[in-house]
Amino acid sequence: MPGTTRLFGLILIVLGIASYIMTGRASVTALIPALFGAILVVCALVARNENARKHAMHAAVAIALIGAIASLARAVPAVMNGDATRPAVLAQLAMAVLLLVYVALGVQSFIAARKARTGR
């Protein structure tokens, strides 16, 4: 899971930088996906330590869930108002999808780890 976390973090960093450029550098808030990506990368680095891995991965998934909910809370109303093609809205939707996929993968990983520990 640390490798997956690092990959999703890097993708979010690229998304944030791209959305900042695509929106004409008008607002620093376009870098929010990059901030979430950087946090995921840090969690992946912390997870290199075997003793901290479980906590780092749980923190990463919790942060990803918060990010997904927040980006959906901004994107859904914009889509409903007909602004679905604006670069900022597209970036919010992409961030939400990426983070929801990451959360699903994280939950699957947690379930598999628990089954492996209990022998089921």
Beta strands, then each sheet from edge to edge (+ up, - down):
end
